[in-house]
Structure formats: structure tokens, C-alpha cells
Amino acid sequence: MASDRDKSSDQTILLGLLDAVERGDVTQRGLSRELGVPVPRALDAVLQRLLRKEPAERYQSASALTADLQALLDAVLAGDP
């Protein structure tokens, strides 16, 4: 189970991520390099797909996004990085 310190760090990283997305600072280079904090590759892949310039390269349905987010959540809960 995550400690309060871990949860606080996670919240800080999430706020930084949301701020970077809002400012438009997130590019195809990847979030870890943009934010200077480690972002799990699976999360980076989902976010990069959401931010693609070409609509055909983005998620084509909410159910496809939901499936990837559920797989990511399952992996995190199982202890996978």
C-alpha cells in the first residue's frame, strides 16, 4: 500500500502533468523528458495517443481508451511499473 508520502508525490506529478498538457508543452518526445519526472511507459503511450495531431491516430472511441486505461490500472495494481 502506498504511503502518504508516495501519494503526495503522485499527486504532485499528476498536477505537473496536467499543467504541461494545459500549456501545450507535451510533445511527441514523451512525457518523461518533458516533465523531468518518471512517467510509466504505458501511461506515456496512452497520453501520447490522446495528443496525436492526426485524428486518425487518436483513440477512435471511448471504449478503446477505457480498455487501455483499465489495462494500465490493472498493471499498476499488480505492481508492474
C-alpha atoms as a printed R data frame, in Angstrom:
   type eleno elety resid chain resno       x      y       z
1  ATOM     1    CA   MET     A     1   0.000  0.000   0.000
2  ATOM     2    CA   ALA     A     2   1.291  3.464  -0.856
3  ATOM     3    CA   SER     A     3   2.429  5.699   1.966
4  ATOM     4    CA   ASP     A     4   1.150  9.252   2.385
5  ATOM     5    CA   ARG     A     5   4.486 10.477   1.051
6  ATOM     6    CA   ASP     A     6   4.106  8.313  -2.085
7  ATOM     7    CA   LYS     A     7   0.562  9.606  -2.603
8  ATOM     8    CA   SER     A     8   1.750 13.186  -2.227
9  ATOM     9    CA   SER     A     9   4.491 12.607  -4.817
10 ATOM    10    CA   ASP     A    10   1.984 11.012  -7.183
11 ATOM    11    CA   GLN     A    11  -0.346 13.987  -6.793
12 ATOM    12    CA   THR     A    12   2.480 16.435  -7.465
13 ATOM    13    CA   ILE     A    13   3.490 14.545 -10.607
14 ATOM    14    CA   LEU     A    14  -0.125 14.424 -11.784
15 ATOM    15    CA   LEU     A    15  -0.546 18.166 -11.260
16 ATOM    16    CA   GLY     A    16   2.673 18.794 -13.192
17 ATOM    17    CA   LEU     A    17   1.438 16.558 -15.988
18 ATOM    18    CA   LEU     A    18  -1.919 18.314 -16.197
19 ATOM    19    CA   ASP     A    19  -0.208 21.701 -16.162
20 ATOM    20    CA   ALA     A    20   2.117 20.678 -19.002
21 ATOM    21    CA   VAL     A    21  -0.797 19.368 -21.054
22 ATOM    22    CA   GLU     A    22  -2.775 22.559 -20.448
23 ATOM    23    CA   ARG     A    23   0.180 24.750 -21.514
24 ATOM    24    CA   GLY     A    24   0.714 22.616 -24.600
25 ATOM    25    CA   ASP     A    25   4.236 21.695 -23.505
26 ATOM    26    CA   VAL     A    26   3.724 17.994 -24.083
27 ATOM    27    CA   THR     A    27   5.075 16.881 -27.452
28 ATOM    28    CA   GLN     A    28   5.742 13.609 -29.211
29 ATOM    29    CA   ARG     A    29   9.102 13.404 -27.405
30 ATOM    30    CA   GLY     A    30   7.435 11.772 -24.427
31 ATOM    31    CA   LEU     A    31   6.249 12.945 -21.054
32 ATOM    32    CA   SER     A    32   9.198 11.712 -19.016
33 ATOM    33    CA   ARG     A    33  11.526 14.004 -20.927
34 ATOM    34    CA   GLU     A    34   9.044 16.897 -20.972
35 ATOM    35    CA   LEU     A    35   8.316 16.895 -17.251
36 ATOM    36    CA   GLY     A    36  11.647 15.661 -15.959
37 ATOM    37    CA   VAL     A    37   9.918 13.014 -13.841
38 ATOM    38    CA   PRO     A    38   9.500  9.313 -14.471
39 ATOM    39    CA   VAL     A    39   6.209  8.511 -16.172
40 ATOM    40    CA   PRO     A    40   5.341  4.858 -16.744
41 ATOM    41    CA   ARG     A    41   5.746  3.961 -20.413
42 ATOM    42    CA   ALA     A    42   2.207  2.597 -20.609
43 ATOM    43    CA   LEU     A    43   0.754  5.883 -19.312
44 ATOM    44    CA   ASP     A    44   3.014  7.853 -21.639
45 ATOM    45    CA   ALA     A    45   1.770  5.778 -24.590
46 ATOM    46    CA   VAL     A    46  -1.895  6.410 -23.717
47 ATOM    47    CA   LEU     A    47  -1.350 10.143 -23.275
48 ATOM    48    CA   GLN     A    48   0.695 10.429 -26.462
49 ATOM    49    CA   ARG     A    49  -2.084  8.693 -28.388
50 ATOM    50    CA   LEU     A    50  -4.605 11.141 -26.924
51 ATOM    51    CA   LEU     A    51  -2.423 14.073 -28.014
52 ATOM    52    CA   ARG     A    52  -1.634 12.995 -31.575
53 ATOM    53    CA   LYS     A    53  -2.080 15.679 -34.231
54 ATOM    54    CA   GLU     A    54  -3.793 13.411 -36.719
55 ATOM    55    CA   PRO     A    55  -7.324 12.460 -35.604
56 ATOM    56    CA   ALA     A    56  -6.990  9.029 -37.226
57 ATOM    57    CA   GLU     A    57  -4.062  8.277 -34.905
58 ATOM    58    CA   ARG     A    58  -6.042  9.123 -31.746
59 ATOM    59    CA   TYR     A    59  -8.463  6.843 -29.940
60 ATOM    60    CA   GLN     A    60 -11.470  6.329 -32.159
61 ATOM    61    CA   SER     A    61 -13.833  5.506 -29.312
62 ATOM    62    CA   ALA     A    62 -14.235  5.995 -25.602
63 ATOM    63    CA   SER     A    63 -14.356  2.224 -25.185
64 ATOM    64    CA   ALA     A    64 -10.885  1.849 -26.754
65 ATOM    65    CA   LEU     A    65  -9.495  4.469 -24.360
66 ATOM    66    CA   THR     A    66 -11.308  2.841 -21.444
67 ATOM    67    CA   ALA     A    67  -9.804 -0.548 -22.315
68 ATOM    68    CA   ASP     A    68  -6.267  0.882 -22.360
69 ATOM    69    CA   LEU     A    69  -6.810  2.780 -19.105
70 ATOM    70    CA   GLN     A    70  -8.236 -0.339 -17.448
71 ATOM    71    CA   ALA     A    71  -5.228 -2.385 -18.595
72 ATOM    72    CA   LEU     A    72  -2.933  0.321 -17.232
73 ATOM    73    CA   LEU     A    73  -4.774  0.358 -13.906
74 ATOM    74    CA   ASP     A    74  -4.672 -3.438 -13.668
75 ATOM    75    CA   ALA     A    75  -0.914 -3.391 -14.297
76 ATOM    76    CA   VAL     A    76  -0.334 -0.697 -11.658
77 ATOM    77    CA   LEU     A    77  -2.434 -2.566  -9.102
78 ATOM    78    CA   ALA     A    78  -0.471 -5.738  -9.882
79 ATOM    79    CA   GLY     A    79   2.753 -3.862  -9.136
80 ATOM    80    CA   ASP     A    80   4.012 -3.518 -12.699
81 ATOM    81    CA   PRO     A    81   5.905 -0.295 -13.397
